[in-house]
Amino acid sequence: MLESRKALKVISSLVIGLSLVGVGSGVVQATSFTAPKLGAAEVVPTDPSIKKGDKIFVVVKDTKNQKVAVYNQDAKKTGAKVTMGSTYTAKAVKKVNSKKIVKINKSQWLNTKDVVKI
């Protein structure tokens, strides 16, 4: 009876030791795995060098809110909004309070982070 307990302890310690070695190799495999890089199609190509006369396209980063805020000439938000996918011609571009804005009509301006040059 005493020998069977010793044999059982030896066998169980071997099983535990082998299982720990197996877990360690799984961790090494997980850390050596490199994630695939995003392709160019999944990155929004925002272009901060928009100039007067360029065609611009409104892009929304938030999928739930499909609208972008409109600014006035002093880069302050107005109550108006522009929907995603709208196309405009840049009437003017200026920088106010470290914010670059693009004029889309007589009194409406958009942040350059919200538009893409097409």
Phi, psi and omega in degrees: 000319181293322179291326179292326176292319178296318179296320179296318178296319180295315181295316181294322178292324176295317179297316179296317179298317179292324179291324177293323177295320178296322179292320179298322179289328176294324178292321179296320179293321181292324182282336181274354180285129178254133181286146178292145180278151179288141177283172182292336183287338183268358181255131179283120184275073178289135184241107182286353183263046177284136181239167180301133179094349178286146174280133179235154184232131182281128181240138179246130179273334179267119185284338180282319180259106186269024181231155181240141180290146177256140181250162172265186185293343178263013179064035175252139183293138172258179180282346184284157177223155178240137183279156178295143178094354179290144180243134180223166170253130181292120179275326179197161177224134176209165181245124180227127179052048180059023177239124178270125183236154183240131179278128180251337173204197189306317185230007183249136180231149177238150175288140181293342177289342182262359183231158179232139178283132178243000000 
